[in-house]
Amino acid sequence: MIQKIIRTALGEAKIADVELGEAAHPEVNLVRIMLIGTLLDRDGPRANVFRRTLETVPEIDACCFALEGECLTRFMGVISEVTGGAQRLSLGAYTLDPNAQAFVNGNRLFQRHALIVGSTGSGKSWTTARLLEQIAELDSANAIVFDMHGEYASMAGDGFVHLRVAGPSDIEAGKGLNDGVLHLPYWLMSYEALVSMFVDRSDQNAPNQAMIMSRTVVDAKTGFLEAGGHVEVLANFTIDSPVPFRMETVLGELNRLNTEMVPGARTGEKQGDFHSKLSRLIQRLEGKRTDRRLGFLFPASGVADSYDWLDRAVELLLGGRTAKGGHGGVKIIDFSEVPSDILPLIVGMVARMAFHVQQWSAQGLRHPVALFCDEAHLYIPQDPTSGAAENAIATFERIAKEGRKYGVGLVVISQRPAEVNRTVASQCNNLIAMRLTNGDDQAVVRRLLPDSLGGFGDLLPVLDTGEALVVGDAILLPTRIRIAKPINEPLSGTIQFWDRWADPAAAATLDKAVESWRRQTLVK
């Protein structure tokens, strides 16, 4: 790595003392470098092998030459162990030589997780779209994108499937999986998620409420399995097993216990152990169930309450491009209609589903999947402010630590890396850093760089739009790359304020915006 360049012009007295070749210029250019590895012509049967060790060193004042064009492409391919063929993963071209194509090792990029960061407008969505388009071209591609703002609705082609979490209008129309509408029923939630959503921790009766809820949910799931004849599941199932149950059954039991009167020690009756202690829990359950914004959690009867619904949902989300039904390899889920207060809980539910399916797949039969976490600071925060956020963090921390063993890769995307959970960020061994101007965000990226490469953090505030500093297991040398333009640009382009204000024909359709707000769905 180049540390310093010194260019010294020789005076006339010095020129006579220096032996100059025919093509030499009367100046001396010195480069102070740090040696990082050795490129071997051959290592046993392998040719062109790069090692992060020093076996030989050049002499001081030795001549050095720039690698350009195809030579640079081939050399960086060796560095990243990128094989030939049409399936190589290309980010774009090198900043210093636009004729040299920049490839990264696709296996290591997703095996070791990746972090894409940059200030707003720096090109994060562009970079993500570039990756997604190349993934979608693969025959057995398998990736899930958590799209918070509908930015990737523009991604088109046979390799893409667009889904959305059910909104009020979808629920009224009775839409489901076949319509690209995803319900995420409450019975998919873990016990911790159920408690964080329905039990008020500030209530003095919270421990009793959590205990009773656990018991009633297990009883409701047991009843469902017995009624459906699934006795083989009863042997080992737990409260976290993804088994449907009726919320009405749970509410009925809670109301019974909340009003229960039991025989007294002498005559008459006395209040039961839980009399009037479950009122707030019942009210929260009823309030959530009737909230139209949460209709995707409480779908109508027959929509997402059958035993085989989960099989169909998993086939759609994790089946890959060659799955039954010919689904696309990249599944883009639009979460834009999910209320922000429970967004971490819902995103974590989908991630948990993907992780557990991979975990319980037979060894050798796992088909790897990558989870693209757009705007990750919204649901994997460093400082959680709710039980929902804590639950999501626990899920993503486990994926970050253990996902590689089960074929689950993470791509964490954020404009505020300082607000992303540090455990998750530290497990990302590949970094694609766009322009960052905030000091706290720059400090996070510097901590992720090896000690010997810490100086590259100085480039972060001066990177151009669409330019990235790439370093990690997928490309061993830190490199400035100009990301190539994706075919389908995401819907995140910056509005030209001054030009629109100067346009006499520009006008906003405010009436439709207000009506969309009322209906909680986009009116065209």
Sequence and secondary structure as in RCSB ss.txt:
>XXXX:A:sequence
MIQKIIRTALGEAKIADVELGEAAHPEVNLVRIMLIGTLLDRDGPRANVFRRTLETVPEIDACCFALEGECLTRF
MGVISEVTGGAQRLSLGAYTLDPNAQAFVNGNRLFQRHALIVGSTGSGKSWTTARLLEQIAELDSANAIVFDMHG
EYASMAGDGFVHLRVAGPSDIEAGKGLNDGVLHLPYWLMSYEALVSMFVDRSDQNAPNQAMIMSRTVVDAKTGFL
EAGGHVEVLANFTIDSPVPFRMETVLGELNRLNTEMVPGARTGEKQGDFHSKLSRLIQRLEGKRTDRRLGFLFPA
SGVADSYDWLDRAVELLLGGRTAKGGHGGVKIIDFSEVPSDILPLIVGMVARMAFHVQQWSAQGLRHPVALFCDE
AHLYIPQDPTSGAAENAIATFERIAKEGRKYGVGLVVISQRPAEVNRTVASQCNNLIAMRLTNGDDQAVVRRLLP
DSLGGFGDLLPVLDTGEALVVGDAILLPTRIRIAKPINEPLSGTIQFWDRWADPAAAATLDKAVESWRRQTLVK
>XXXX:A:secstr
 EEEEEEEE  HHHHTTS   TT  SEEEEEEE    EEEEEETTEEEEEESS S    TT       HHHHHHH
HHHHTT  SSTT EEEEEETTEEEEEEEE HHHHHHS EEEE  TTSSHHHHHHHHHHHHHTSTT  EEEEESSS
GGGG  STTEEEEEE  HHHHHHT  GGGTEE   GGGS HHHHHHHHS TTSTTHHHHHHHHHHHHHHHHHHHH
HHHT HHHHTT  TTS     HHHHHHHHHHHHT EEE SSSSEEE TTTTTSHHHHHHHHHHHH GGGTTTS  
TTTS STTHHHHHHHHHHS TTSTT   SEEEEE TTS GGGHHHHHHHHHHHHHHHHHTS TT    EEEEETT
GGGTSBSS  SHHHHHHHHHHHHHHHHHHHHTEEEEEEES GGGB HHHHHT  EEEE     HHHHHHHHHHS 
GGGGGGGGGGGG  TTEEEEEETTEEEEEEEEE   SS  S     HHHHHH TT    HHHHHHHHHHTS   
